[in-house]
Structure formats: C-alpha cells, structure tokens
Amino acid sequence: MPYSAEHKEKTRAKIIETARVLFNRNGFEKVTIDMIMAEAGLTRGGFYNHFKNKEALFGAAVSSFLMGRGARWRSEAGIDMTDLKPEMAHYMIDAYLSSEHLGDLDGQCPMIALPSDVARSSPEVQNSFQELLSAMVWLFDSSIAVNGKDHHQEALSLAALCVGGMVLARTLPDSELAEEIRAAAQATAKQLTDANAS
C-alpha cells in the first residue's frame, strides 16, 4: 500500500530539517546523503523519492529556514510581522546578533552558517539564499519606513551588518574578538535603525 501524500510530505520535511542541521554543523561538502538519511532514521533509497540530488536538497534546506526554524526564532524574539515598526527592527537586530544565535550552530541562519558553500553552489541554491536575504531586507525596510522615505539602502546596510558581523564572529570561535565584532555590529545596526526611523 503506497504512503499517503501527508506521510510523504512529513518525510520530506524531516529530511530537509535533518539536512539543514547537518549542513550547518559540517558544511555542504562533508555531509553525505547516507549521513542525512541515517540521521533522519530513513533508508538511502528513499532519498530519491524526494530529491534528485544532494544539491537540490541543499536548496530546499536553505529555503526552509525562513518559514521553519527562522519563523520560530522570530516569534521567540517578539517580532510581529503584522506590525512592523522600528521596535521590530530592534528585536530582529538583538535576536540575530545575539550570543545565543551565534552559539546555536544547529539553529543558526544559513546566511551565517553556509555563505561560502552557497557561493560555490548552483543558481537554485543561490536563489534560495537570496530569498532569505531579501526577506531580512524587507523586514528592515518595512520596519523603519515610518516617515514615508525610501530606506532600502539602509535596510541593505542593516542586513549586511547583521549577517557579516555574525559570519566574522563565527569564524573566530571562543575569541574575545568574536564577541567584540558581534557587539559592535549590534550597536551600530541599532544606531542606524534609530537614525533612519526618526
């Protein structure tokens, strides 16, 4: 008897989330299909019922963050997507540039965990990454657009500070400099938000 569409969708989601965590921990190259399926408690043969190859799964894993772990993370940070105002930009900055986010390797945003891997991947994977970045820029743009001005450039700068600051901090584990970079990016991003919202 064939599996139901619901069962197939749950299995696919399990593979994607397992892969997302393993890619965060190890990078794209070091993770194999066998590792992913074993960690998910599934057989390798079942992989190809859901994805044509590991690269296709990589794109799905990057995309999944926005409405999966990322949505949970935004909710925990108090970000109300229906009421975007300068406070929401502050919540985003505080949560994204937090020590907790930096230390949460499994739950970390793919823009922090995987930028070099994405740069070497297919256009489809890069598009998934761009969707994440565009969503962050939109959140900042919408949150600080309280006076009718165009704040797209500032929103891009905020996203670059958040992601870039965390990428640098992640490359320097257990270093005082990592904490200084994270804190400096957080403070500067909040100052930029306040300057553009006034």
N, CA, C and O atoms as a DFTB+ gen file, in Angstrom:
792 C
 N C O
     1  1       0.836      -1.186       0.000
     2  2       0.000       0.000       0.000
     3  2       0.885       1.256       0.000
     4  3       1.758       1.397       0.856
     5  1       0.661       2.168      -0.960
     6  2       1.509       3.365      -1.034
     7  2       1.269       4.311       0.139
     8  3       0.193       4.347       0.736
     9  1       2.316       5.071       0.442
    10  2       2.191       6.063       1.517
    11  2       1.276       7.199       1.084
    12  3       1.179       7.516      -0.101
    13  1       0.610       7.805       2.052
    14  2      -0.261       8.942       1.776
    15  2       0.577      10.176       1.432
    16  3       1.772      10.230       1.722
    17  1      -0.073      11.165       0.808
    18  2       0.611      12.420       0.473
    19  2       1.089      13.117       1.743
    20  3       2.145      13.748       1.753
    21  1       0.303      13.000       2.815
    22  2       0.683      13.615       4.089
    23  2       1.949      12.961       4.650
    24  3       2.847      13.648       5.138
    25  1       2.010      11.638       4.575
    26  2       3.190      10.926       5.056
    27  2       4.416      11.309       4.235
    28  3       5.499      11.522       4.781
    29  1       4.237      11.395       2.924
    30  2       5.349      11.760       2.049
    31  2       5.845      13.169       2.376
    32  3       7.052      13.410       2.399
    33  1       4.923      14.100       2.630
    34  2       5.299      15.481       2.950
    35  2       6.028      15.555       4.287
    36  3       6.998      16.301       4.422
    37  1       5.566      14.784       5.281
    38  2       6.248      14.764       6.585
    39  2       7.652      14.183       6.465
    40  3       8.590      14.670       7.097
    41  1       7.790      13.146       5.653
    42  2       9.101      12.533       5.445
    43  2      10.039      13.519       4.758
    44  3      11.201      13.655       5.142
    45  1       9.529      14.198       3.747
    46  2      10.335      15.206       3.035
    47  2      10.786      16.307       4.003
    48  3      11.950      16.708       3.994
    49  1       9.867      16.790       4.831
    50  2      10.190      17.842       5.796
    51  2      11.246      17.361       6.788
    52  3      12.127      18.126       7.179
    53  1      11.160      16.110       7.190
    54  2      12.142      15.544       8.126
    55  2      13.528      15.489       7.479
    56  3      14.529      15.806       8.122
    57  1      13.583      15.091       6.224
    58  2      14.859      15.036       5.516
    59  2      15.451      16.447       5.394
    60  3      16.645      16.647       5.616
    61  1      14.614      17.409       5.043
    62  2      15.082      18.792       4.871
    63  2      15.632      19.345       6.176
    64  3      16.715      19.931       6.194
    65  1      14.897      19.167       7.270
    66  2      15.345      19.712       8.551
    67  2      16.605      19.011       9.042
    68  3      17.497      19.656       9.593
    69  1      16.686      17.701       8.848
    70  2      17.892      16.959       9.222
    71  2      19.086      17.461       8.425
    72  3      20.167      17.672       8.976
    73  1      18.886      17.651       7.127
    74  2      19.962      18.133       6.268
    75  2      20.382      19.550       6.659
    76  3      21.573      19.861       6.680
    77  1      19.415      20.404       6.967
    78  2      19.729      21.782       7.343
    79  2      20.669      21.813       8.547
    80  3      21.649      22.558       8.565
    81  1      20.358      20.997       9.546
    82  2      21.190      20.940      10.749
    83  2      22.575      20.379      10.423
    84  3      23.583      20.924      10.873
    85  1      22.631      19.308       9.655
    86  2      23.926      18.704       9.317
    87  2      24.772      19.639       8.451
    88  3      25.986      19.721       8.633
    89  1      24.137      20.342       7.509
    90  2      24.887      21.316       6.703
    91  2      25.428      22.430       7.593
    92  3      26.569      22.859       7.419
    93  1      24.624      22.902       8.545
    94  2      25.096      23.938       9.477
    95  2      26.313      23.457      10.259
    96  3      27.275      24.203      10.443
    97  1      26.266      22.218      10.714
    98  2      27.355      21.693      11.534
    99  2      28.631      21.433      10.740
   100  3      29.735      21.713      11.207
   101  1      28.464      20.889       9.524
   102  2      29.604      20.334       8.794
   103  2      29.909      20.978       7.449
   104  3      30.971      20.726       6.880
   105  1      29.012      21.795       6.930
   106  2      29.181      22.326       5.586
   107  2      28.657      21.353       4.545
   108  3      28.454      20.173       4.833
   109  1      28.441      21.842       3.352
   110  2      27.832      21.039       2.284
   111  2      28.691      19.842       1.894
   112  3      28.189      18.722       1.802
   113  1      29.963      20.069       1.669
   114  2      30.836      19.014       1.137
   115  2      30.993      17.822       2.080
   116  3      31.068      16.684       1.617
   117  1      31.042      18.054       3.370
   118  2      31.308      16.975       4.322
   119  2      30.073      16.143       4.662
   120  3      30.183      15.102       5.310
   121  1      28.905      16.599       4.228
   122  2      27.663      15.873       4.527
   123  2      27.307      14.996       3.331
   124  3      27.286      15.457       2.190
   125  1      27.031      13.734       3.610
   126  2      26.637      12.815       2.538
   127  2      25.147      12.488       2.645
   128  3      24.518      12.686       3.684
   129  1      24.615      11.989       1.556
   130  2      23.216      11.545       1.555
   131  2      23.030      10.449       2.601
   132  3      22.023      10.429       3.307
   133  1      23.994       9.542       2.701
   134  2      23.905       8.468       3.694
   135  2      23.826       9.036       5.112
   136  3      23.043       8.555       5.931
   137  1      24.638      10.059       5.403
   138  2      24.606      10.686       6.734
   139  2      23.235      11.285       7.024
   140  3      22.673      11.102       8.104
   141  1      22.715      11.998       6.045
   142  2      21.415      12.659       6.223
   143  2      20.325      11.638       6.494
   144  3      19.552      11.778       7.441
   145  1      20.266      10.615       5.663
   146  2      19.192       9.629       5.784
   147  2      19.336       8.808       7.073
   148  3      18.335       8.472       7.705
   149  1      20.558       8.489       7.460
   150  2      20.768       7.751       8.708
   151  2      20.325       8.599       9.901
   152  3      19.664       8.097      10.810
   153  1      20.693       9.891       9.896
   154  2      20.308      10.794      10.986
   155  2      18.792      10.961      11.055
   156  3      18.224      11.129      12.134
   157  1      18.141      10.912       9.880
   158  2      16.682      11.042       9.828
   159  2      15.981       9.717      10.135
   160  3      14.757       9.681      10.262
   161  1      16.740       8.643      10.252
   162  2      16.163       7.332      10.524
   163  2      15.485       6.728       9.305
   164  3      14.507       5.990       9.425
   165  1      16.018       7.050       8.126
   166  2      15.423       6.586       6.870
   167  2      16.484       5.879       6.032
   168  3      17.676       5.985       6.318
   169  1      16.052       5.156       4.995
   170  2      16.989       4.461       4.121
   171  2      17.424       5.365       2.981
   172  3      16.688       6.260       2.565
   173  1      18.632       5.119       2.480
   174  2      19.164       5.932       1.384
   175  2      18.263       5.873       0.163
   176  3      18.073       6.888      -0.509
   177  1      17.712       4.727      -0.136
   178  2      16.860       4.578      -1.314
   179  2      15.675       5.526      -1.322
   180  3      15.225       5.960      -2.383
   181  1      15.170       5.846      -0.140
   182  2      14.026       6.741      -0.054
   183  2      14.354       8.178      -0.404
   184  3      13.456       8.971      -0.685
   185  1      15.634       8.521      -0.390
   186  2      16.052       9.893      -0.679
   187  2      15.550      10.344      -2.044
   188  3      15.045      11.456      -2.199
   189  1      15.696       9.473      -3.020
   190  2      15.401       9.848      -4.407
   191  2      13.903       9.914      -4.705
   192  3      13.504      10.290      -5.807
   193  1      13.091       9.555      -3.744
   194  2      11.650       9.784      -3.884
   195  2      11.308      11.250      -3.628
   196  3      10.203      11.701      -3.931
   197  1      12.264      11.986      -3.068
   198  2      12.009      13.367      -2.670
   199  2      12.912      14.390      -3.371
   200  3      12.499      15.524      -3.612
   201  1      14.148      13.983      -3.695
   202  2      15.120      14.919      -4.272
   203  2      15.916      14.243      -5.368
   204  3      16.209      13.049      -5.298
   205  1      16.266      15.029      -6.395
   206  2      17.040      14.422      -7.485
   207  2      18.507      14.257      -7.113
   208  3      19.186      13.374      -7.638
   209  1      19.010      15.119      -6.191
   210  2      20.398      15.010      -5.763
   211  2      20.604      15.826      -4.484
   212  3      19.684      16.481      -3.996
   213  1      21.816      15.773      -3.957
   214  2      22.117      16.481      -2.707
   215  2      22.005      17.989      -2.882
   216  3      21.587      18.684      -1.956
   217  1      22.366      18.502      -4.043
   218  2      22.291      19.944      -4.297
   219  2      20.842      20.434      -4.231
   220  3      20.574      21.513      -3.703
   221  1      19.918      19.648      -4.762
   222  2      18.501      20.029      -4.683
   223  2      18.044      20.074      -3.232
   224  3      17.282      20.959      -2.845
   225  1      18.506      19.128      -2.436
   226  2      18.192      19.132      -1.008
   227  2      18.824      20.341      -0.324
   228  3      18.216      20.932       0.568
   229  1      20.023      20.710      -0.726
   230  2      20.695      21.878      -0.148
   231  2      19.848      23.136      -0.356
   232  3      19.656      23.923       0.571
   233  1      19.354      23.316      -1.557
   234  2      18.489      24.465      -1.839
   235  2      17.235      24.453      -0.986
   236  3      16.820      25.488      -0.466
   237  1      16.631      23.278      -0.842
   238  2      15.421      23.158      -0.017
   239  2      15.735      23.434       1.449
   240  3      14.923      24.036       2.152
   241  1      16.906      23.000       1.919
   242  2      17.284      23.217       3.318
   243  2      17.496      24.703       3.600
   244  3      17.080      25.201       4.646
   245  1      18.136      25.408       2.680
   246  2      18.335      26.847       2.845
   247  2      16.986      27.556       2.846
   248  3      16.725      28.401       3.703
   249  1      16.126      27.211       1.882
   250  2      14.795      27.834       1.793
   251  2      13.944      27.574       3.024
   252  3      13.167      28.431       3.444
   253  1      14.090      26.407       3.591
   254  2      13.212      26.001       4.698
   255  2      13.381      26.863       5.934
   256  3      12.476      26.932       6.765
   257  1      14.522      27.521       6.071
   258  2      14.793      28.273       7.286
   259  2      13.791      29.399       7.498
   260  3      13.357      29.639       8.625
   261  1      13.422      30.088       6.432
   262  2      12.586      31.280       6.552
   263  2      11.274      30.997       7.273
   264  3      10.906      31.731       8.190
   265  1      10.576      29.963       6.879
   266  2       9.279      29.669       7.488
   267  2       9.339      28.506       8.471
   268  3       8.316      28.119       9.035
   269  1      10.514      27.954       8.678
   270  2      10.709      26.874       9.646
   271  2      11.363      27.389      10.910
   272  3      10.729      28.075      11.711
   273  1      12.638      27.058      11.089
   274  2      13.370      27.495      12.287
   275  2      13.404      29.014      12.401
   276  3      13.323      29.552      13.505
   277  1      13.520      29.703      11.289
   278  2      13.554      31.159      11.301
   279  2      12.265      31.772      11.812
   280  3      12.299      32.760      12.545
   281  1      11.125      31.201      11.436
   282  2       9.823      31.711      11.901
   283  2       9.695      31.510      13.406
   284  3       9.202      32.390      14.112
   285  1      10.134      30.368      13.891
   286  2      10.092      30.097      15.330
   287  2      11.006      31.079      16.078
   288  3      10.660      31.598      17.139
   289  1      12.156      31.306      15.499
   290  2      13.130      32.221      16.081
   291  2      12.569      33.647      16.118
   292  3      12.732      34.338      17.123
   293  1      11.907      34.106      15.032
   294  2      11.312      35.451      15.020
   295  2      10.214      35.562      16.069
   296  3      10.101      36.584      16.745
   297  1       9.419      34.534      16.204
   298  2       8.346      34.538      17.199
   299  2       8.918      34.644      18.608
   300  3       8.425      35.420      19.426
   301  1       9.956      33.865      18.889
   302  2      10.602      33.908      20.203
   303  2      11.199      35.283      20.483
   304  3      11.284      35.700      21.639
   305  1      11.612      35.985      19.436
   306  2      12.213      37.311      19.588
   307  2      11.154      38.410      19.735
   308  3      11.490      39.566      19.991
   309  1       9.871      38.048      19.573
   310  2       8.796      39.028      19.710
   311  2       8.531      39.837      18.454
   312  3       7.894      40.888      18.519
   313  1       9.010      39.364      17.313
   314  2       8.811      40.088      16.058
   315  2       7.416      39.791      15.528
   316  3       7.075      38.642      15.248
   317  1       6.618      40.839      15.396
   318  2       5.254      40.735      14.890
   319  2       5.261      41.170      13.432
   320  3       5.365      42.361      13.138
   321  1       5.154      40.220      12.527
   322  2       5.229      40.515      11.099
   323  2       4.022      41.318      10.597
   324  3       4.040      41.828       9.477
   325  1       2.980      41.429      11.417
   326  2       1.807      42.208      11.020
   327  2       1.867      43.637      11.541
   328  3       0.985      44.443      11.244
   329  1       2.898      43.956      12.314
   330  2       3.004      45.282      12.907
   331  2       4.464      45.735      12.883
   332  3       5.090      45.930      13.925
   333  1       4.989      45.898      11.665
   334  2       6.395      46.235      11.522
   335  2       6.612      47.727      11.773
   336  3       6.070      48.580      11.070
   337  1       7.402      48.010      12.774
   338  2       7.746      49.371      13.180
   339  2       9.164      49.320      13.717
   340  3       9.721      48.231      13.853
   341  1       9.772      50.469      14.028
   342  2      11.187      50.452      14.431
   343  2      11.520      49.469      15.550
   344  3      12.617      48.910      15.569
   345  1      10.592      49.248      16.484
   346  2      10.881      48.292      17.568
   347  2      11.131      46.889      17.019
   348  3      11.946      46.140      17.557
   349  1      10.421      46.539      15.941
   350  2      10.598      45.206      15.368
   351  2      11.992      45.063      14.758
   352  3      12.598      43.994      14.822
   353  1      12.494      46.146      14.168
   354  2      13.863      46.116      13.647
   355  2      14.851      45.896      14.792
   356  3      15.818      45.147      14.648
   357  1      14.604      46.553      15.932
   358  2      15.465      46.358      17.113
   359  2      15.397      44.918      17.597
   360  3      16.423      44.321      17.924
   361  1      14.191      44.358      17.643
   362  2      14.054      42.962      18.083
   363  2      14.842      42.034      17.161
   364  3      15.508      41.102      17.614
   365  1      14.753      42.308      15.859
   366  2      15.463      41.486      14.881
   367  2      16.975      41.597      15.094
   368  3      17.683      40.590      15.123
   369  1      17.447      42.805      15.238
   370  2      18.880      43.036      15.440
   371  2      19.356      42.355      16.724
   372  3      20.372      41.660      16.730
   373  1      18.607      42.563      17.810
   374  2      19.005      41.976      19.095
   375  2      19.039      40.451      19.037
   376  3      19.948      39.823      19.582
   377  1      18.049      39.863      18.378
   378  2      17.995      38.402      18.318
   379  2      19.028      37.847      17.338
   380  3      19.722      36.877      17.645
   381  1      19.126      38.463      16.158
   382  2      20.050      37.947      15.142
   383  2      21.495      38.079      15.594
   384  3      22.301      37.167      15.406
   385  1      21.815      39.217      16.188
   386  2      23.184      39.480      16.621
   387  2      23.402      39.137      18.097
   388  3      24.205      39.775      18.778
   389  1      22.693      38.145      18.573
   390  2      22.828      37.738      19.972
   391  2      23.896      36.659      20.138
   392  3      24.224      35.937      19.197
   393  1      24.419      36.568      21.336
   394  2      25.351      35.488      21.664
   395  2      24.673      34.134      21.516
   396  3      25.301      33.155      21.113
   397  1      23.368      34.087      21.850
   398  2      22.616      32.824      21.753
   399  2      22.556      32.344      20.311
   400  3      22.775      31.163      20.038
   401  1      22.259      33.254      19.384
   402  2      22.191      32.865      17.972
   403  2      23.565      32.422      17.479
   404  3      23.675      31.442      16.742
   405  1      24.600      33.133      17.880
   406  2      25.949      32.761      17.470
   407  2      26.310      31.361      17.970
   408  3      26.968      30.598      17.261
   409  1      25.884      31.024      19.182
   410  2      26.211      29.725      19.758
   411  2      25.300      28.594      19.328
   412  3      25.609      27.429      19.579
   413  1      24.186      28.906      18.687
   414  2      23.211      27.887      18.279
   415  2      23.545      27.375      16.888
   416  3      22.869      27.717      15.919
   417  1      24.577      26.563      16.787
   418  2      25.037      26.090      15.488
   419  2      23.937      25.364      14.726
   420  3      23.771      25.580      13.526
   421  1      23.191      24.513      15.402
   422  2      22.145      23.755      14.714
   423  2      21.024      24.658      14.213
   424  3      20.470      24.421      13.139
   425  1      20.687      25.687      14.978
   426  2      19.570      26.543      14.613
   427  2      19.969      27.801      13.880
   428  3      19.114      28.622      13.548
   429  1      21.238      27.966      13.624
   430  2      21.747      29.193      13.035
   431  2      21.214      29.422      11.618
   432  3      20.978      28.481      10.860
   433  1      21.035      30.687      11.294
   434  2      20.604      31.080       9.948
   435  2      21.628      30.605       8.915
   436  3      22.831      30.744       9.137
   437  1      21.171      30.049       7.792
   438  2      22.099      29.609       6.751
   439  2      22.962      30.737       6.190
   440  3      24.047      30.484       5.668
   441  1      22.489      31.979       6.294
   442  2      23.311      33.088       5.795
   443  2      24.579      33.244       6.626
   444  3      25.574      33.785       6.144
   445  1      24.549      32.777       7.861
   446  2      25.738      32.798       8.724
   447  2      26.530      31.502       8.553
   448  3      27.755      31.520       8.435
   449  1      25.822      30.397       8.542
   450  2      26.473      29.085       8.574
   451  2      27.055      28.650       7.230
   452  3      28.031      27.901       7.199
   453  1      26.470      29.110       6.115
   454  2      26.790      28.476       4.830
   455  2      27.154      29.403       3.675
   456  3      27.042      28.974       2.527
   457  1      27.580      30.639       3.898
   458  2      27.768      31.527       2.749
   459  2      28.796      31.035       1.729
   460  3      28.564      31.165       0.527
   461  1      29.907      30.482       2.166
   462  2      30.921      30.008       1.215
   463  2      30.413      28.817       0.412
   464  3      30.673      28.713      -0.787
   465  1      29.689      27.923       1.074
   466  2      29.118      26.774       0.364
   467  2      28.111      27.236      -0.687
   468  3      28.089      26.725      -1.807
   469  1      27.280      28.207      -0.313
   470  2      26.269      28.714      -1.253
   471  2      26.945      29.387      -2.441
   472  3      26.500      29.223      -3.577
   473  1      28.002      30.135      -2.199
   474  2      28.707      30.827      -3.284
   475  2      29.233      29.855      -4.330
   476  3      29.389      30.226      -5.493
   477  1      29.509      28.613      -3.933
   478  2      30.027      27.601      -4.859
   479  2      28.936      26.679      -5.388
   480  3      29.229      25.725      -6.110
   481  1      27.688      26.951      -5.039
   482  2      26.581      26.070      -5.414
   483  2      25.884      26.530      -6.687
   484  3      26.301      27.478      -7.352
   485  1      24.824      25.829      -6.993
   486  2      24.050      26.103      -8.202
   487  2      23.257      27.399      -8.074
   488  3      23.058      27.897      -6.966
   489  1      22.803      27.948      -9.203
   490  2      21.954      29.135      -9.153
   491  2      20.697      28.916      -8.319
   492  3      20.207      29.860      -7.698
   493  1      20.169      27.708      -8.289
   494  2      18.966      27.422      -7.498
   495  2      19.241      27.597      -6.005
   496  3      18.428      28.175      -5.284
   497  1      20.377      27.103      -5.550
   498  2      20.749      27.258      -4.140
   499  2      21.000      28.731      -3.838
   500  3      20.575      29.234      -2.798
   501  1      21.678      29.410      -4.726
   502  2      21.945      30.838      -4.537
   503  2      20.646      31.647      -4.501
   504  3      20.540      32.623      -3.757
   505  1      19.667      31.245      -5.300
   506  2      18.358      31.912      -5.263
   507  2      17.673      31.710      -3.914
   508  3      17.032      32.626      -3.400
   509  1      17.807      30.514      -3.340
   510  2      17.234      30.252      -2.018
   511  2      17.874      31.155      -0.972
   512  3      17.190      31.701      -0.106
   513  1      19.179      31.305      -1.059
   514  2      19.924      32.174      -0.149
   515  2      19.464      33.631      -0.336
   516  3      19.263      34.358       0.637
   517  1      19.303      34.040      -1.591
   518  2      18.873      35.410      -1.879
   519  2      17.477      35.671      -1.323
   520  3      17.190      36.780      -0.874
   521  1      16.615      34.669      -1.347
   522  2      15.275      34.819      -0.766
   523  2      15.362      35.133       0.725
   524  3      14.627      35.985       1.226
   525  1      16.252      34.452       1.429
   526  2      16.446      34.733       2.856
   527  2      16.917      36.166       3.068
   528  3      16.377      36.890       3.905
   529  1      17.920      36.562       2.310
   530  2      18.453      37.913       2.436
   531  2      17.386      38.951       2.098
   532  3      17.248      39.954       2.798
   533  1      16.638      38.711       1.032
   534  2      15.583      39.647       0.632
   535  2      14.512      39.774       1.703
   536  3      13.973      40.860       1.917
   537  1      14.202      38.679       2.372
   538  2      13.206      38.723       3.453
   539  2      13.720      39.569       4.617
   540  3      12.960      40.332       5.212
   541  1      15.005      39.437       4.943
   542  2      15.580      40.248       6.019
   543  2      15.564      41.724       5.633
   544  3      15.194      42.577       6.441
   545  1      15.964      42.023       4.406
   546  2      15.975      43.413       3.934
   547  2      14.566      43.979       3.973
   548  3      14.364      45.112       4.411
   549  1      13.592      43.203       3.519
   550  2      12.194      43.657       3.539
   551  2      11.740      43.959       4.964
   552  3      11.088      44.976       5.203
   553  1      12.076      43.087       5.909
   554  2      11.682      43.316       7.302
   555  2      12.263      44.639       7.809
   556  3      11.558      45.435       8.430
   557  1      13.542      44.867       7.543
   558  2      14.159      46.125       7.979
   559  2      13.543      47.317       7.252
   560  3      13.212      48.327       7.872
   561  1      13.395      47.193       5.951
   562  2      12.836      48.278       5.143
   563  2      11.438      48.650       5.633
   564  3      11.122      49.828       5.796
   565  1      10.619      47.649       5.863
   566  2       9.243      47.881       6.314
   567  2       9.188      48.425       7.727
   568  3       8.304      49.216       8.056
   569  1      10.124      48.008       8.564
   570  2      10.107      48.431       9.963
   571  2      10.524      49.882      10.153
   572  3      10.010      50.571      11.034
   573  1      11.452      50.343       9.330
   574  2      11.935      51.708       9.532
   575  2      11.276      52.712       8.591
   576  3      11.584      53.902       8.652
   577  1      10.386      52.261       7.734
   578  2       9.713      53.156       6.780
   579  2       8.534      53.855       7.443
   580  3       7.399      53.737       6.982
   581  1       8.798      54.578       8.516
   582  2       7.710      55.229       9.255
   583  2       7.466      56.658       8.811
   584  3       6.427      57.231       9.137
   585  1       8.395      57.245       8.076
   586  2       8.224      58.637       7.677
   587  2       8.057      58.806       6.173
   588  3       8.235      59.904       5.646
   589  1       7.719      57.731       5.488
   590  2       7.429      57.799       4.064
   591  2       8.648      57.836       3.153
   592  3       8.490      57.861       1.932
   593  1       9.840      57.841       3.697
   594  2      11.058      57.875       2.878
   595  2      11.433      56.456       2.458
   596  3      11.029      55.466       3.069
   597  1      12.221      56.404       1.388
   598  2      12.746      55.124       0.919
   599  2      13.978      54.778       1.765
   600  3      14.952      55.530       1.797
   601  1      13.918      53.648       2.437
   602  2      15.019      53.231       3.316
   603  2      15.680      51.947       2.829
   604  3      16.295      51.222       3.611
   605  1      15.551      51.671       1.530
   606  2      16.074      50.403       1.019
   607  2      17.591      50.299       1.217
   608  3      18.087      49.246       1.618
   609  1      18.321      51.365       0.945
   610  2      19.772      51.317       1.110
   611  2      20.146      51.058       2.568
   612  3      21.060      50.284       2.852
   613  1      19.443      51.702       3.479
   614  2      19.708      51.489       4.898
   615  2      19.362      50.061       5.309
   616  3      20.068      49.447       6.109
   617  1      18.262      49.539       4.752
   618  2      17.870      48.162       5.055
   619  2      18.931      47.177       4.560
   620  3      19.240      46.199       5.241
   621  1      19.486      47.438       3.377
   622  2      20.575      46.597       2.869
   623  2      21.792      46.671       3.791
   624  3      22.440      45.660       4.063
   625  1      22.092      47.874       4.265
   626  2      23.233      48.048       5.177
   627  2      23.008      47.302       6.488
   628  3      23.933      46.686       7.019
   629  1      21.785      47.354       7.011
   630  2      21.472      46.638       8.244
   631  2      21.651      45.133       8.069
   632  3      22.224      44.459       8.925
   633  1      21.150      44.618       6.947
   634  2      21.294      43.185       6.691
   635  2      22.766      42.810       6.566
   636  3      23.192      41.777       7.081
   637  1      23.546      43.654       5.879
   638  2      24.972      43.376       5.725
   639  2      25.688      43.390       7.079
   640  3      26.566      42.564       7.327
   641  1      25.311      44.327       7.948
   642  2      25.902      44.375       9.291
   643  2      25.547      43.122      10.086
   644  3      26.408      42.523      10.731
   645  1      24.281      42.732      10.037
   646  2      23.839      41.565      10.807
   647  2      24.517      40.286      10.330
   648  3      25.119      39.555      11.117
   649  1      24.412      40.031       9.040
   650  2      24.965      38.787       8.507
   651  2      26.489      38.820       8.549
   652  3      27.122      37.875       9.021
   653  1      27.073      39.903       8.057
   654  2      28.532      39.989       8.021
   655  2      29.168      39.932       9.398
   656  3      30.193      39.278       9.592
   657  1      28.553      40.623      10.357
   658  2      29.076      40.586      11.719
   659  2      29.068      39.186      12.295
   660  3      30.017      38.765      12.957
   661  1      27.979      38.464      12.033
   662  2      27.893      37.102      12.569
   663  2      28.806      36.127      11.826
   664  3      29.358      35.211      12.436
   665  1      28.967      36.316      10.526
   666  2      29.888      35.448       9.781
   667  2      31.303      35.613      10.328
   668  3      31.998      34.624      10.565
   669  1      31.731      36.856      10.528
   670  2      33.067      37.086      11.088
   671  2      33.189      36.499      12.493
   672  3      34.186      35.854      12.820
   673  1      32.177      36.725      13.314
   674  2      32.226      36.213      14.687
   675  2      32.271      34.685      14.701
   676  3      32.956      34.093      15.535
   677  1      31.557      34.056      13.796
   678  2      31.546      32.591      13.763
   679  2      32.903      32.020      13.361
   680  3      33.257      30.915      13.772
   681  1      33.656      32.757      12.570
   682  2      34.956      32.241      12.135
   683  2      36.006      32.327      13.233
   684  3      37.113      31.809      13.082
   685  1      35.659      32.982      14.338
   686  2      36.609      33.168      15.441
   687  2      36.043      32.595      16.738
   688  3      35.878      33.330      17.711
   689  1      35.743      31.297      16.768
   690  2      35.101      30.734      17.961
   691  2      35.952      30.908      19.207
   692  3      37.181      30.840      19.163
   693  1      35.271      31.133      20.308
   694  2      35.930      31.266      21.609
   695  2      36.994      32.368      21.621
   696  3      38.036      32.230      22.261
   697  1      36.722      33.446      20.915
   698  2      37.670      34.549      20.845
   699  2      37.023      35.820      21.380
   700  3      35.840      36.064      21.145
   701  1      37.786      36.618      22.089
   702  2      37.271      37.907      22.555
   703  2      36.918      38.792      21.370
   704  3      35.958      39.561      21.426
   705  1      37.695      38.683      20.296
   706  2      37.428      39.486      19.110
   707  2      36.066      39.143      18.510
   708  3      35.362      40.031      18.029
   709  1      35.691      37.876      18.535
   710  2      34.378      37.466      18.013
   711  2      33.270      38.192      18.761
   712  3      32.336      38.702      18.141
   713  1      33.361      38.245      20.061
   714  2      32.340      38.921      20.867
   715  2      32.364      40.422      20.609
   716  3      31.309      41.056      20.565
   717  1      33.545      40.996      20.438
   718  2      33.639      42.425      20.128
   719  2      32.991      42.740      18.787
   720  3      32.286      43.742      18.660
   721  1      33.219      41.901      17.790
   722  2      32.626      42.098      16.461
   723  2      31.112      41.999      16.545
   724  3      30.398      42.849      16.013
   725  1      30.623      40.958      17.214
   726  2      29.178      40.767      17.346
   727  2      28.535      41.969      18.033
   728  3      27.529      42.494      17.555
   729  1      29.108      42.402      19.142
   730  2      28.547      43.521      19.908
   731  2      28.627      44.833      19.125
   732  3      27.698      45.639      19.171
   733  1      29.726      45.047      18.410
   734  2      29.873      46.268      17.622
   735  2      28.855      46.310      16.484
   736  3      28.256      47.354      16.222
   737  1      28.660      45.184      15.812
   738  2      27.670      45.134      14.729
   739  2      26.274      45.387      15.283
   740  3      25.478      46.095      14.665
   741  1      25.977      44.819      16.434
   742  2      24.668      45.009      17.063
   743  2      24.435      46.486      17.411
   744  3      23.378      47.036      17.102
   745  1      25.408      47.116      18.044
   746  2      25.262      48.516      18.444
   747  2      25.132      49.426      17.231
   748  3      24.291      50.324      17.220
   749  1      25.954      49.205      16.212
   750  2      25.918      50.048      15.019
   751  2      24.610      49.868      14.258
   752  3      24.040      50.842      13.766
   753  1      24.134      48.634      14.158
   754  2      22.860      48.374      13.463
   755  2      21.708      49.084      14.172
   756  3      20.829      49.644      13.516
   757  1      21.705      49.065      15.489
   758  2      20.636      49.745      16.237
   759  2      20.725      51.256      16.071
   760  3      19.697      51.926      15.964
   761  1      21.931      51.799      16.047
   762  2      22.096      53.238      15.814
   763  2      21.595      53.630      14.428
   764  3      20.948      54.664      14.266
   765  1      21.894      52.805      13.436
   766  2      21.434      53.061      12.076
   767  2      19.918      53.001      11.996
   768  3      19.295      53.818      11.318
   769  1      19.330      52.046      12.680
   770  2      17.866      51.932      12.718
   771  2      17.248      53.171      13.320
   772  3      16.304      53.731      12.762
   773  1      17.771      53.606      14.456
   774  2      17.224      54.777      15.136
   775  2      17.384      56.032      14.292
   776  3      16.482      56.868      14.245
   777  1      18.518      56.167      13.630
   778  2      18.763      57.364      12.824
   779  2      17.792      57.455      11.646
   780  3      17.389      58.550      11.254
   781  1      17.421      56.309      11.086
   782  2      16.538      56.308       9.925
   783  2      15.071      56.288      10.279
   784  3      14.226      56.593       9.437
   785  1      14.751      55.934      11.514
   786  2      13.343      55.901      11.922
   787  2      12.892      57.242      12.485
   788  3      11.697      57.460      12.684
   789  1      13.836      58.138      12.741
   790  2      13.464      59.415      13.351
   791  2      13.134      60.464      12.305
   792  3      12.800      61.597      12.650
